[in-house]
């Protein structure tokens, strides 16, 4: 991957992380979304998994399924106006 593409991908990822952070800090974000966000982050950072990572293939699949499903659920729980404000502040 060229440096230009890599910097674009990193810039986009950084903006998305900043948008999520701002949305989670917003007082209009439901408490259940905040709890889910903390639980998802704790699960992904924890060395304890549903399926241990030393089991080939299956050990990584749980992370590859739980992370996107959790992020999607989190995205759906936060009101659109909060997302729009967070995107505007992150830009």
Order of alpha helices (4+ residues) and beta strands (2+ residues): alpha-alpha-alpha-alpha
